[in-house]
Amino acid sequence: MTLTNYTFHDPWWLLALLALPLLMWVRGRRGAPVLVVPFAASWHRPSFIPSSRWPAAFAVVGIILLIVGLARPQIVEDKREVKQQGYDLMLAIDLSGSMLAEDYERSVPLARGGGTERINRLQAVKPIIQAFINQRTSDRIGMVVFSGRAYTLAPLTFDHEWLGRQVERLKLGMIEDGTAIGDGLGVALTRLEQAKRVGDSKRKGAFVVLMTDGANNRGLLTPEQSTEIAKSRGIPVYTIGAGKDGLVPMPVFDDNGNKIGYRRALSDLDEGQLRTMADATGGKFFRAYDLDTAEKAFAAIDAAQKIEFQAKSYLLTTELFHWCAIPGAAMLFLGALVAVPPALPFRRKRASATA
């Protein structure tokens, strides 16, 4: 990255420009000296440019350029070599049936009547996940979705626009029902293991964000087993528990998929398990009761895993004084040249002979 600035090394010389108007005023009021020469009219010739102001104009411009040259104009380029290394992170998102619970609310635009409306847990976190992805422009981000099984929806990628489209495609019912938290974390760790940045048996610059609203009840790996894998590889796991405690409104649908009402369902989030997973790996647990706390959870993770930039800076200075001094001297010379009268030819009168 290069920052270019134009400056003067000795700007005090520019104060001399303030004296020019005073000098021009004094010169205009000064009387011209008169030298009486007998018979001068017979040999006087006018200047190159009679009664012209060009000599004075050339002189003034020349002086201005010389003063600017003395102030030493420069181009200063601040060149910075920025070295950055982003993180590799995997998002593990729960798509189990309990994510249908409509215990979140969002504002309704005035055009649609205003107020608030109920939305399910997945609808609530989608825009927050999208914003989180958009903010981490230097990171490779991938996504794992899980329910009764776990699948890779997107491998690690810098194409965040494409990844955002995958977030929009998320919907409940894509996978057989259940909550395989251990498998979800296990698949995310497998994707991180395939990258090359490993040193001292530890995975460098990587972490997992796991979001769920339930307790593990399916899968091949238990949460304890996947947590041990993450711990052994030095990968922090940030866990987010979605939804409210207690009874929550669960929509009921008819055979055609139309919502016909609600029933009360008990939220079964295993907060203790999620805390243990985060603490054991060096991550942190967050509880997303509503849209505000969900957004703060992702903001806290973003702040905790910020990229550190290493920059080397040096200055390059280019002198510009000669671009002013040379034309200024030329203008002064030109002004003096046009002000000098032409040389008078020497004529000798031949004496007439008298008879």
C-alpha positions as CSV (number, residue, x, y, z in Angstrom):
1,M,0.0,0.0,0.0
2,T,1.4,3.5,-0.9
3,L,0.3,6.8,0.5
4,T,1.4,9.8,-1.6
5,N,1.7,13.3,-0.2
6,Y,2.9,16.6,-1.7
7,T,4.7,18.9,0.7
8,F,7.4,21.6,1.0
9,H,10.6,21.0,2.8
10,D,11.2,24.7,3.6
11,P,7.8,26.3,3.4
12,W,8.9,29.6,5.0
13,W,10.3,30.7,1.7
14,L,6.7,31.0,0.5
15,L,6.3,34.1,2.7
16,A,8.5,35.9,0.2
17,L,5.6,35.7,-2.2
18,L,3.7,38.2,0.1
19,A,6.3,40.9,-0.7
20,L,5.7,40.7,-4.5
21,P,2.5,42.8,-4.5
22,L,4.3,45.5,-2.4
23,L,7.3,45.6,-4.8
24,M,4.9,45.9,-7.8
25,W,3.1,48.8,-6.2
26,V,6.3,50.7,-5.4
27,R,7.6,50.1,-8.9
28,G,4.4,51.5,-10.4
29,R,4.7,54.7,-8.3
30,R,8.3,55.3,-9.1
31,G,9.2,58.1,-11.6
32,A,11.3,57.2,-14.6
33,P,14.8,58.9,-14.6
34,V,15.4,61.3,-17.5
35,L,18.8,61.8,-19.2
36,V,19.0,64.7,-21.6
37,V,21.1,63.9,-24.6
38,P,21.5,66.4,-27.4
39,F,20.2,65.3,-30.8
40,A,19.0,62.0,-29.2
41,A,15.9,62.0,-31.4
42,S,18.0,61.4,-34.5
43,W,19.3,58.0,-33.4
44,H,16.7,56.8,-30.8
45,R,15.1,53.5,-31.7
46,P,12.2,51.8,-29.7
47,S,12.6,48.5,-27.8
48,F,11.6,45.2,-29.2
49,I,8.1,45.4,-27.7
50,P,7.2,49.1,-27.2
51,S,5.4,50.1,-24.1
52,S,4.9,46.4,-23.3
53,R,4.3,44.7,-19.9
54,W,5.8,41.4,-21.0
55,P,9.2,42.0,-19.5
56,A,7.7,42.7,-16.1
57,A,5.3,39.7,-16.4
58,F,8.2,37.4,-17.2
59,A,10.2,38.7,-14.3
60,V,7.3,38.3,-11.8
61,V,6.6,34.7,-13.0
62,G,10.3,33.9,-12.8
63,I,10.6,35.2,-9.3
64,I,7.5,33.3,-8.2
65,L,8.9,30.0,-9.6
66,L,12.3,30.6,-8.0
67,I,10.7,31.2,-4.6
68,V,8.6,28.1,-4.9
69,G,11.8,26.2,-5.9
70,L,13.6,27.5,-2.8
71,A,10.7,26.1,-0.7
72,R,11.7,22.7,-2.1
73,P,8.5,21.0,-3.2
74,Q,8.6,17.2,-2.7
75,I,6.6,14.1,-3.3
76,V,6.7,11.9,-0.1
77,E,5.5,8.3,-0.7
78,D,4.8,6.3,2.4
79,K,5.2,2.7,1.2
80,R,3.8,0.0,3.5
81,E,4.3,-3.6,3.1
82,V,1.4,-5.2,5.0
83,K,1.6,-8.9,5.8
84,Q,-1.6,-10.5,7.0
85,Q,-2.7,-14.0,7.7
86,G,-6.4,-14.7,8.2
87,Y,-8.0,-17.5,10.2
88,D,-9.5,-20.7,9.0
89,L,-12.8,-21.2,10.7
90,M,-15.7,-23.6,10.4
91,L,-19.3,-22.8,11.2
92,A,-21.3,-25.8,12.6
93,I,-25.0,-25.0,12.4
94,D,-27.8,-27.1,14.0
95,L,-30.7,-27.8,11.6
96,S,-32.6,-30.1,13.9
97,G,-36.4,-29.9,14.1
98,S,-36.3,-28.0,17.3
99,M,-34.9,-25.0,15.4
100,L,-38.4,-24.5,14.2
101,A,-39.4,-23.1,17.6
102,E,-40.6,-19.5,17.2
103,D,-39.2,-17.9,20.3
104,Y,-37.5,-15.0,18.6
105,E,-39.1,-11.8,17.4
106,R,-38.1,-9.2,14.8
107,S,-39.4,-5.8,13.9
108,V,-41.9,-5.5,11.0
109,P,-41.3,-2.6,8.6
110,L,-43.9,0.2,8.7
111,A,-44.9,-0.6,5.1
112,R,-46.2,-3.9,6.4
113,G,-48.0,-2.5,9.4
114,G,-45.1,-2.2,11.9
115,G,-44.9,-4.0,15.2
116,T,-43.1,-7.3,15.7
117,E,-43.5,-10.9,14.4
118,R,-42.4,-14.3,15.5
119,I,-39.6,-16.1,13.7
120,N,-38.0,-19.4,14.2
121,R,-34.4,-19.9,15.5
122,L,-32.9,-20.5,12.0
123,Q,-34.5,-17.4,10.6
124,A,-33.1,-15.4,13.5
125,V,-29.5,-16.5,13.2
126,K,-29.2,-16.5,9.3
127,P,-28.6,-12.7,8.9
128,I,-26.3,-12.7,11.9
129,I,-24.2,-15.5,10.4
130,Q,-24.2,-13.7,7.1
131,A,-23.0,-10.4,8.7
132,F,-20.3,-12.4,10.6
133,I,-19.0,-13.9,7.3
134,N,-19.0,-10.5,5.6
135,Q,-16.9,-8.9,8.4
136,R,-14.1,-11.5,8.2
137,T,-12.9,-10.7,4.7
138,S,-9.4,-12.1,5.2
139,D,-10.5,-15.5,6.5
140,R,-11.2,-18.8,4.9
141,I,-14.6,-19.9,6.1
142,G,-16.4,-23.2,5.7
143,M,-19.7,-24.5,7.0
144,V,-21.0,-27.8,8.4
145,V,-24.6,-28.5,9.0
146,F,-25.9,-31.2,11.3
147,S,-29.1,-32.7,12.6
148,G,-29.3,-36.5,12.9
149,R,-26.1,-36.6,10.8
150,A,-23.4,-34.1,9.9
151,Y,-22.5,-32.9,6.4
152,T,-20.1,-30.4,4.9
153,L,-22.2,-27.7,3.2
154,A,-19.2,-25.6,2.2
155,P,-15.4,-26.3,2.4
156,L,-13.0,-23.6,3.5
157,T,-13.2,-20.8,1.0
158,F,-12.3,-17.1,0.4
159,D,-15.4,-16.8,-1.8
160,H,-17.7,-15.2,0.8
161,E,-20.3,-14.2,-1.7
162,W,-20.8,-17.8,-2.7
163,L,-20.7,-18.8,1.0
164,G,-23.4,-16.3,1.7
165,R,-25.6,-17.9,-1.0
166,Q,-25.2,-21.2,0.9
167,V,-26.4,-19.6,4.1
168,E,-29.5,-18.4,2.3
169,R,-30.2,-22.0,1.2
170,L,-30.2,-23.3,4.7
171,K,-33.6,-24.7,5.7
172,L,-34.9,-27.1,8.2
173,G,-35.7,-30.6,7.1
174,M,-32.7,-31.0,4.9
175,I,-31.3,-33.8,7.1
176,E,-32.9,-36.5,9.1
177,D,-34.0,-35.3,12.5
178,G,-31.9,-35.5,15.6
179,T,-29.1,-33.5,17.2
180,A,-25.6,-35.0,16.5
181,I,-23.5,-32.3,18.2
182,G,-20.4,-34.6,18.5
183,D,-20.5,-35.4,14.8
184,G,-21.1,-31.8,13.8
185,L,-17.9,-30.8,15.6
186,G,-16.0,-33.8,14.4
187,V,-16.7,-33.0,10.7
188,A,-15.7,-29.4,11.2
189,L,-12.4,-30.5,12.8
190,T,-11.8,-32.9,9.9
191,R,-12.2,-30.0,7.4
192,L,-9.7,-27.9,9.4
193,E,-7.2,-30.8,9.6
194,Q,-7.0,-30.9,5.8
195,A,-5.4,-27.4,5.7
196,K,-1.6,-27.1,6.0
197,R,-1.0,-24.6,8.7
198,V,0.1,-27.0,11.5
199,G,3.1,-26.6,13.8
200,D,4.2,-28.4,17.0
201,S,1.2,-30.8,16.6
202,K,-1.1,-27.8,16.9
203,R,-3.4,-26.4,14.2
204,K,-2.5,-22.7,13.8
205,G,-5.0,-19.9,13.2
206,A,-8.2,-22.0,13.3
207,F,-11.3,-22.2,15.3
208,V,-14.9,-23.5,15.2
209,V,-18.2,-21.8,15.9
210,L,-20.8,-24.3,16.9
211,M,-24.5,-23.2,17.3
212,T,-27.2,-25.5,18.5
213,D,-30.4,-25.4,20.5
214,G,-30.5,-28.9,21.9
215,A,-28.7,-31.8,23.6
216,N,-26.7,-34.5,21.8
217,N,-28.9,-37.5,21.1
218,R,-27.5,-39.0,17.8
219,G,-24.3,-39.6,16.0
220,L,-21.1,-41.7,16.1
221,L,-19.0,-39.2,18.1
222,T,-20.0,-38.0,21.6
223,P,-19.4,-34.3,22.4
224,E,-16.7,-35.4,24.9
225,Q,-14.8,-37.3,22.2
226,S,-15.0,-34.5,19.6
227,T,-14.0,-32.0,22.3
228,E,-10.9,-34.1,23.1
229,I,-9.9,-34.0,19.4
230,A,-10.3,-30.3,19.3
231,K,-8.3,-29.9,22.5
232,S,-5.4,-32.1,21.2
233,R,-5.2,-30.1,18.0
234,G,-5.3,-26.7,19.8
235,I,-8.5,-25.6,18.1
236,P,-10.8,-23.3,20.2
237,V,-14.5,-24.1,20.0
238,Y,-16.9,-21.3,20.5
239,T,-20.4,-22.6,21.4
240,I,-23.6,-20.7,21.1
241,G,-26.8,-21.9,22.7
242,A,-29.9,-20.7,20.8
243,G,-33.4,-20.2,22.1
244,K,-35.1,-19.5,25.4
245,D,-35.5,-21.9,28.4
246,G,-38.7,-23.6,29.3
247,L,-41.8,-24.0,27.1
248,V,-41.5,-22.5,23.7
249,P,-44.0,-22.1,20.8
250,M,-43.6,-24.8,18.2
251,P,-45.6,-24.4,14.9
252,V,-47.9,-27.2,13.8
253,F,-48.3,-27.9,10.0
254,D,-50.9,-29.8,8.1
255,D,-50.1,-32.4,5.4
256,N,-49.6,-29.6,2.8
257,G,-47.0,-27.8,4.9
258,N,-49.3,-25.0,5.9
259,K,-49.0,-23.6,9.5
260,I,-52.2,-24.3,11.3
261,G,-51.3,-23.4,14.9
262,Y,-48.8,-23.8,17.7
263,R,-48.1,-26.3,20.4
264,R,-45.9,-25.9,23.5
265,A,-42.6,-27.7,23.5
266,L,-39.9,-27.9,26.2
267,S,-36.5,-26.4,25.2
268,D,-33.8,-29.1,26.0
269,L,-30.6,-27.1,25.5
270,D,-27.7,-28.8,27.3
271,E,-26.0,-25.6,28.4
272,G,-23.6,-27.4,30.7
273,Q,-22.3,-29.6,27.9
274,L,-21.7,-26.5,25.6
275,R,-19.9,-24.7,28.4
276,T,-17.6,-27.7,29.0
277,M,-16.8,-28.0,25.3
278,A,-15.8,-24.3,25.1
279,D,-13.8,-24.2,28.3
280,A,-11.9,-27.3,27.5
281,T,-10.7,-26.0,24.1
282,G,-10.0,-22.4,25.0
283,G,-13.2,-21.0,23.5
284,K,-16.2,-19.5,25.1
285,F,-19.9,-20.2,25.5
286,F,-22.6,-17.7,24.6
287,R,-26.3,-17.8,25.2
288,A,-28.5,-16.3,22.4
289,Y,-31.8,-15.7,24.1
290,D,-32.9,-13.2,21.4
291,L,-31.6,-11.4,18.4
292,D,-29.6,-8.9,20.4
293,T,-27.7,-11.5,22.4
294,A,-27.1,-13.6,19.3
295,E,-25.6,-10.7,17.5
296,K,-23.5,-9.8,20.6
297,A,-22.2,-13.5,20.7
298,F,-20.9,-13.3,17.1
299,A,-19.5,-9.8,17.7
300,A,-17.6,-11.1,20.8
301,I,-16.2,-14.1,18.8
302,D,-15.1,-11.7,16.0
303,A,-13.3,-9.5,18.5
304,A,-11.6,-12.4,20.3
305,Q,-10.2,-13.8,17.0
306,K,-9.1,-10.7,15.2
307,I,-6.3,-10.7,12.7
308,E,-3.1,-9.0,13.7
309,F,-1.5,-7.0,10.9
310,Q,2.3,-6.7,10.6
311,A,3.3,-3.7,8.5
312,K,6.8,-2.5,7.4
313,S,6.8,1.2,6.4
314,Y,9.4,3.4,4.7
315,L,9.4,6.8,3.0
316,L,10.5,7.7,-0.5
317,T,11.1,11.4,-1.2
318,T,11.3,12.9,-4.7
319,E,12.6,16.4,-5.0
320,L,10.7,18.7,-7.4
321,F,12.5,22.0,-6.9
322,H,14.3,21.8,-10.3
323,W,10.8,21.8,-12.0
324,C,10.4,25.3,-10.6
325,A,13.9,26.7,-10.5
326,I,14.9,26.0,-14.1
327,P,11.7,27.5,-15.7
328,G,12.0,30.4,-13.2
329,A,15.5,31.3,-14.2
330,A,14.5,30.9,-17.9
331,M,11.6,33.4,-17.4
332,L,13.9,35.9,-15.7
333,F,16.4,35.6,-18.6
334,L,13.6,36.0,-21.2
335,G,12.2,39.1,-19.4
336,A,15.7,40.7,-19.4
337,L,16.1,39.8,-23.1
338,V,13.0,41.4,-24.3
339,A,13.6,44.5,-22.3
340,V,17.0,45.3,-23.9
341,P,16.8,47.7,-26.9
342,P,18.3,46.6,-30.1
343,A,21.9,47.6,-30.9
344,L,22.0,50.8,-32.9
345,P,23.7,50.6,-36.3
346,F,26.7,52.8,-36.6
347,R,26.4,55.2,-39.5
348,R,29.2,57.4,-40.7
349,K,28.3,60.3,-42.9
350,R,30.5,60.8,-45.8
351,A,31.8,64.3,-46.0
352,S,30.7,66.0,-49.2
353,A,33.5,67.4,-51.4
354,T,33.4,70.9,-52.3
355,A,34.4,72.0,-55.7
